[in-house]
Amino acid sequence: MFAIVLVVLVGPFMVKKIEHNLEAFLFVMGVLAVTIAGFESRAVLEAIGYNHEQIAEVGWNMKLIMEAAMEPVVKGIVPAVLVAGLLFHYGRSYAQNAMAAILDKVSIKLVVFLMVVILGLASSVITAIISALLLVELVNCMPIDRQTKINLVIIACFSIGLGAVLTPVGEPLSTIAVTKLQGAPYNAGFFFLFNQLAIYIIPGVLAMGALAVAFTGKKSQEACHVAAEETETLRDVVIRGAKVYLFVAALLLLGGGMKIAIDKYLLTVPPQILYWVNSISAILDNATMTAAELSPAMEITQIQAVLMGLLIAGGMLIPGNIPNIISAQKLNISSKDWAKLGVPLGLVMMLVYYVWVFYIPFHIEFAL
């Protein structure tokens, strides 16, 4: 299992064919992870604390197969990508004209700041998927060079990944977290995550907006002209939807296969260490890790640490979050290009939040 994690982390950066076929590569790794999990002995599973029903779900089983096959569609990820792709395919010229009109009157840096902050906070209501789709189309309409577009998208995906956790609607991680904590002692309701995490999330989203401004230069008329000439066929829209489907299915298989290792090695780890270990969510489905790690027996600081570690690390690499996957597919961002900014930014954020969560005795609980 750890060898698979290592290959998934290193492979896209070392081998060109893997980088260019990342979806298929992750799917194969997911299949391997589930297959290997199926060889685990019953005695080991019982020692971990698995009951008969949980043992039956280790390795290949119909529940996992149906989840991998249906979740990308049932959760609305692939349909949203396809519908939005069609809408923007036919409405791109209108969007470009609207953006040009706005930028004639408003500074591009102000537009960037508002875009990153509003999409980040709104993702908890309109979902991270819709926010990511709006993000790539708005960035595509901006008169900036390609490298700046990539940087803005990566920073904005951190913002969206953070903001989406504020309600159970935003992303699967938040839905699972509220579900697991809805009983005693927390009795988590719709605003539970907002009340506990807003003090960390809102400053983070604002910081991402400010950072995005720092990466934005002046408008480029040449870049605007190039953007206006870009064309995307209906075939491209369908292929992107298929790739996103394969990507999400692969992450679900990886998460299912890795669940034994998570249960066996991570659940007894102190929260200060678990926070850093959760950086593995850069390549694994963070919703799966939330389901495995979160417990109502945890203290609130432990819950905050687990969730913040998963949320921040999810922005570091393309597989870490659905917004990353959608954005990378739409803008053809390679794993290396994403990691150049995503990894150092994520590590700095994790360090800052580590100190804040564990060592700064300052906490405001919003009462909604």
N, C-alpha and C positions, 0 to 999 in steps of 0.2 A: 504493500500500500504506500509506504513512504517512498519507494522507488518510483511509483507512478506519480506521486506529487512532485518529485524532483524532475521527472521527465516533462511533466506539464509546465513546470516553471521555466525550465531551461530550453526545451525543444524549440519553441517558436523563435527564440533569439539566436539559436545555433544553426538551424536548418531552414534554408529558404523555402523548400517545398512545404514544410510544416506551416511556416508563416503565411504562405499563400493559400493554404487549405486548412485553416485553423479549425473550422467547424467539423470537418471530417476527422481531423486528428483528435479533437476533444471527444468526439463520439466514440472513436475506437478506444481511447483511454477509459471512458465511462464503461464501455462493455467489458474491458479487462478488469476494472475495479469490481464490478458486480460479480463477474465470474470468479475472481479470486475470493471474494467474500463468501461465496457459496461453499468453499472448501473448509471453512472454519468448523472446528469440531463442536458438537453439542455441549460438551463439558465446559469448554471455554466460554461459550455463550451463556450458559447457566451461571458460571462463575461471575460474569459481568453483571448478572441480575436479570437477564432476559427471561420472560415467561414463554409459555408454549406458543402463544400467538406471535410474539416478537421473533422467536426463532424461525417460525414458518415464513417470515417476511425477509429473512436474510438470503442474499444471493438472488437468483432469478425467480420471480414470482409474478403472478398475474397483476397484482396491485401495482408493483413498480413499473411493469411493462405498460399498463394502461395509463399510469401517471405520466410517463415519459412521452407516450403517444398523444395524450389528450390535453395535458396541462398547457402547452404552448398555445393551444387554441381556446380552451375553456377559460383560461385566465385573461383572454382578450389580447394577448401580446401579438400574435401573428395577424389576427384580423385587423387590429389597430394599425399595424405597420402597412398592411395592404391597402386599407381604406385611405389612410393618410397619404400613402404614396400616390394613389390615383388622384386624390384631391389636389395635391401639390403638383402632380404631373400636368394637369389641365389648368391649374390656377397659378403656375409659377410666374408668368408675365405680370399678373395683377399684383402678386406679392412683391416682386422686384420693383414695380412702379411705386407701390405704397412705401416701401423701405426707402427708395430714392427721395420721395417727397418728404418723409420724416427727417432724413439726414440733411436735407437742404435747410431745415429750420432748427434742428437740434444737434448738438455735438455728438459725434459717434461714441465718445467715451461715456457720456451720460446714457446713451442708448444701451451700450454694453453693460454698464452697471445695473441698470433697471432690468434688463433682460435676464441676467444671471440671478439677481435677487428675487425677482417676481416669479420666474420659473421654478426656482428652488423652493420657495415657500408655497407656491400654488400646487406643486407636485403632490402635496399631502391631500389635496382635494380633487384635482383632475387626474391624478395618478402619475407616477414617474414615467410611464410609457408615453403618455400624451405630451408631457413636458419635454421629453427627449425628442420626440418627433417635431414639435414646434421649434425646439432649439436648432436642430440641424437645418431646417428650412430658413429660419431667420438668419443664421450665420451664413448660409449659402447666398442670401440676397445682399450681404454686406460687401461694400467695396474695399476689401482687405485681401492681402496675399494669403496663399494657402497655409503657410506655416502659422500665421496668426490665427487663422480659422481653427487649425488643429489645437493650438494652445487654448483658445477660448472654449472650445468644445470640451476639452479635458477638465478645465477648471469648472465649467458650468455643470458637468456631470457629477463632480464632487458636491456641488451645491444641491443638485437635484437628489442625489443619493442621501444627503443629510436631511433635507427638508421633507422628503416623502415619509419619513418615520413618524411624523407628528400626529398622524391619524391612522386608524386601521385600513383606511381606503387607499393610502398612498402606494404601498408595495406589499408583497407577500411577507417580508420580514415583520413589518408592523402588525399585520393581520395575525400572524402566528404568535407574536409576543403578547398581544392583548388576549388572545384565546387561552394561552397557557397561564396567564395571570388573572383570569377573570374570577377565580374563586378566592377564598380566604388565603392570606390575610389582606391582599391588595384590592380584591373585588374590582379589577380593572374594567373601566368603561371606555367610551369613545375618546374621552379627553385625557386618559391616564398617561399616555406617552407624551402628550403635549405638556402636561403638568410637570412631569419628571425630567424631560429632556430639553424643553424649549430654551432654558438658560444656557445650554451648550450649543444647541442647533442654530438658533437665530444669529448669535454673533459669528458662528462659523459661516453661515450663508452670506452675511454682510461682508465678512473677510474675503470670501471667494469673489464677491462683486468687485471689491477694491483691487484684488489681485488681477482680475480680468482686465480692469482698466489699465493697470501697469503694463500689461502685455499688448495693449492696443496702441498702435501708432496713428498716424494721420490717414485720412481716406486716400485710396489709390484709384485714380480714374481708370488706369489700365486694368486693375483687378476687377473693377466693376464691369468693364467691357467684356472681359473673359467670362465672368460669371453669367452675364446675359447670354453668351453664346453656348453655354453648357446645355446639353440635351440629354434627356433620359428617356429611354423607350419603355413601353409597357412591359416588354420582356425583362428589362432591368428591374422593374418594380416587383415582378413575380419572383425573379431569382433571389432578390434581397429578402423577400418574405420567406422563401424556402430555406435560405441560409440561417435566418433568425430562428426558424422552427428547429432546425438541426442543432443550432447552438444551445438553445434552451433545453432541448431533450438531452443533449450531451451533459449539461450541468446537473440535471436531475439524476442521471445515471451515476455520475461521479459522486454526487452527494449521497445517493443510496448505497453505493459501494463502500464509501468511506465512513459510513455511520458507525460501524463496529470499532474502527480505530478511534473515532471521536469519543464513543462511549467508554472505551477501555482506558484511554490515556488522558483525556482532557477533563473529564467531569470532576476529578478530585484535585485539579490544579488550582492553586490560590488565584484569586481574581487579578492580582497585579501581574502574574505571569500569563494567565489566560488572556488578558488584554492584548499582549504582544503575540501570543500564539494565534490569536484570531486574525492576524495578518494573512493567514492562509485563505481567508475569504476573498483574497485577490484572485483566486483561481477556482474557488468552490462556490456553490450556491449558498449565499448567506442565510437564506430562509431555512435551509436544511440544518445549518449549524445553530441557528436560533432555536429550532425545535429540539435539538439534541442538548443544548447547553442550559437553556433558561429554565428556572424552577421557582415556584412560589416560596420555596424554603430559603431562597437567597435574600440577603439584605438589599435595600434599595441601591446602595452604592455598588454592590456587585452587579446588579441588573444594569445600572447605568454603564458600568465599565464594559460588560460583555457587549452591549448594544453599540456603544460608541466605537469599540475596537472593530466590530464587524462592519459598521457603516463607513468608517474612514478607509479601512483597508480595501473595501469594495471598489473604491475609485482608482486604485493603483494600477490595475491591469485590465485589459479588455473583458475577460470573462467574469470579472468581479461583480458586475451589476448590469441589469437590463438596459439602462440608459447608455452605458458604455458600448454594449453590443450593437444597439440600434445606431448610435452615432458613428461607430467605427465602420459599420457596413455601409452607411449612407455616404460617408466622406472618404471611404477607402483608406482608413488610417491603419497603418501596420502596427504589429505588437511592439516593435522597437520604437517607433515614433511616439506611441502612447506612453511607454515606460520611461522615456527620456524625461518627461515632465511628471507623469503620474506617480512614479516610485519616489523620487525625492520629495515631492509635495506631500504625498501620503505619509512618509516617514516623519517629516517636520510636524504635520498635523497630529500624528499619533503621539509624538513626544510632548507637544503642547497640551493635548488633552489628557495625557497620562498624569502630568503634573497637576493639572487643574482638577481632575476627578479624584485623585487619591491624596493630594497633599495640600490643596487649598481649601480650607474649611469655609467655603462660601457657597451657599446654595439657596436659590429662590424657587419655591414651589408655586407655580401658577395655579390658580383655583378656578378652573373652568368646569 
